[in-house]
Amino acid sequence: MGKVNLKTGIPKNSFNHTCTSGATTLLLEFGLLSRLVDDQIYEKVARTAVKSIYSRRDNSTGLLGNELHIHTGEWLGTLSGLGAGIDSFFEYLFKVS
């Protein structure tokens, strides 16, 4: 996933893509943050991102791609499977259910 400098913003040479599971790990992390600071906005935003990714499943197979553009949400990687980059998406859904 791309990096953000909290003082200066997104570096010019940063990546514009992330793996499917990398995007959804924020559901666990931001969910915990929401509980720690007693503000549900962080978890709400992370859930919105997960729902957006899930809604982009392939129409014929129901599978997810393995890499997304972080600005457009379009699939950059259309490979799917049970390996790294995708499998944790489902693991995170299980952990937060």
Secondary structure, 3 states (H helix, E strand, C coil): CCCCECCCECCCCCCCEEEHHHHHHHHHHHHHHHHHHCCCHHHHHHHHHHHHHHCCCCCCCCCCCCEEECCCCCEEECCCCCCCCCHHHHHHHHHHC
